[in-house]
């Protein structure tokens, strides 16, 4: 396995500047990560900087709370793609999920998938706020809505990815792929997530993981 190509090299801090994005881009090019995962405001800039490379631009939609309207998420998706995004990581409406309104969740995912027009869509369910039963149920919904990946976390919740949750998502969202995000700081963490069924890792600790060190980011 090419570890580097499983990593979405991530910088999503609210106070990030172009200096931070430039560093992220250079690191992604150097280590040939799968993508840079960044806030929408930097998509056009990153797409231009990476246009002659194999590094994709991934951005986040409805981030980090998921409480935007479906129409807003669709607009964000269309705008991000127009600016050069190649992968979309959307946050579900977590409140609607907690109320058991799974038709709402399915419809909003379908709307974003349609707007993405064949591009990869990863659906963030923010596992730290869900019961195990809710994770099972929403995983089925994400698969039914024809997304590409189901993803654990935004990195802004109370916890990140866990092995148990990744296993549940892998089982109940089949045949979708799983992205584990949040709290993956070491190669040992990475290996556990892959063994649990993840095929993509979202982390700001990619370099540390590759070098066998412990990252300090999320």
NORKA-V922925 format. One record per backbone hydrogen bond with DSSP energy under -1.0 kcal/mol. CO is the residue of the C=O (numbers start at 1). NH is the residue of the N-H. E is the energy in kcal/mol with one decimal. If there is no record, write none. Layout:
BEGIN
co={CO & CO}
nh={NH & NH}
e={E & E}
END
This chain:
BEGIN
co={1 & 3 & 4 & 4 & 6 & 7 & 7 & 8 & 9 & 13 & 17 & 18 & 19 & 20 & 21 & 22 & 23 & 24 & 25 & 26 & 27 & 28 & 34 & 35 & 36 & 37 & 39 & 40 & 42 & 43 & 44 & 45 & 46 & 50 & 56 & 57 & 57 & 58 & 59 & 61 & 62 & 69 & 70 & 71 & 72 & 73 & 74 & 75 & 76 & 77 & 78 & 79 & 80 & 81 & 87 & 88 & 89 & 90 & 92 & 93 & 94 & 95 & 96 & 97 & 100 & 101 & 102 & 103 & 104 & 105 & 106 & 107 & 108 & 109 & 110 & 111 & 112 & 116 & 120 & 121 & 121 & 122 & 123 & 124 & 126 & 127 & 131 & 132 & 133 & 134 & 135 & 136 & 137 & 138 & 139 & 140 & 141 & 142 & 143 & 148 & 149 & 150 & 151 & 152 & 162 & 163 & 164 & 165 & 166 & 167 & 168 & 169 & 173 & 177 & 178 & 178 & 179 & 180 & 182 & 183 & 185 & 186 & 187 & 188 & 189 & 190 & 191 & 192 & 193 & 200 & 201 & 202 & 203 & 205 & 206 & 207 & 208 & 209}
nh={3 & 6 & 7 & 34 & 201 & 34 & 35 & 203 & 37 & 16 & 21 & 22 & 23 & 24 & 25 & 26 & 27 & 28 & 29 & 30 & 31 & 33 & 56 & 9 & 58 & 11 & 42 & 43 & 46 & 47 & 48 & 49 & 50 & 53 & 36 & 86 & 87 & 38 & 89 & 91 & 66 & 73 & 74 & 75 & 76 & 77 & 78 & 79 & 80 & 81 & 82 & 83 & 85 & 84 & 59 & 122 & 61 & 124 & 94 & 97 & 98 & 99 & 101 & 100 & 102 & 105 & 106 & 107 & 108 & 109 & 110 & 111 & 112 & 113 & 114 & 115 & 116 & 119 & 88 & 148 & 149 & 90 & 151 & 92 & 129 & 130 & 135 & 136 & 137 & 138 & 139 & 140 & 141 & 142 & 143 & 144 & 145 & 147 & 146 & 177 & 123 & 179 & 125 & 127 & 166 & 167 & 168 & 169 & 170 & 171 & 172 & 173 & 176 & 150 & 199 & 200 & 152 & 202 & 161 & 185 & 215 & 190 & 191 & 192 & 193 & 194 & 195 & 196 & 198 & 180 & 8 & 182 & 10 & 209 & 210 & 211 & 213 & 212}
e={-1.2 & -2.1 & -1.3 & -1.2 & -3.4 & -1.3 & -1.2 & -1.8 & -2.6 & -1.5 & -2.0 & -3.0 & -1.8 & -2.3 & -2.7 & -2.4 & -2.4 & -2.5 & -2.3 & -2.4 & -2.6 & -1.4 & -2.4 & -2.7 & -3.1 & -2.5 & -1.9 & -1.7 & -2.6 & -3.0 & -1.8 & -2.0 & -1.7 & -2.0 & -2.2 & -3.2 & -1.5 & -2.4 & -2.8 & -2.2 & -1.9 & -2.0 & -2.4 & -2.3 & -2.8 & -2.2 & -2.6 & -2.8 & -2.6 & -2.3 & -2.3 & -1.5 & -2.7 & -1.3 & -2.1 & -3.5 & -2.5 & -3.9 & -1.2 & -1.7 & -2.6 & -1.5 & -2.7 & -1.8 & -1.8 & -1.5 & -2.7 & -2.5 & -2.5 & -2.2 & -2.5 & -2.1 & -1.8 & -3.0 & -2.5 & -2.0 & -2.2 & -1.6 & -2.6 & -2.4 & -2.1 & -2.5 & -3.5 & -2.4 & -2.0 & -1.8 & -2.3 & -2.1 & -2.4 & -2.9 & -1.8 & -1.6 & -1.6 & -2.5 & -1.9 & -2.2 & -1.7 & -1.4 & -1.5 & -2.0 & -2.0 & -2.6 & -2.3 & -2.3 & -2.3 & -2.3 & -2.0 & -2.7 & -2.6 & -2.1 & -2.9 & -2.2 & -2.5 & -2.2 & -2.5 & -1.5 & -2.1 & -2.7 & -1.9 & -1.0 & -2.7 & -2.5 & -2.9 & -2.1 & -2.0 & -2.3 & -2.6 & -1.6 & -2.5 & -2.3 & -3.0 & -1.3 & -2.0 & -2.5 & -2.2 & -2.2 & -3.2 & -1.1}
END
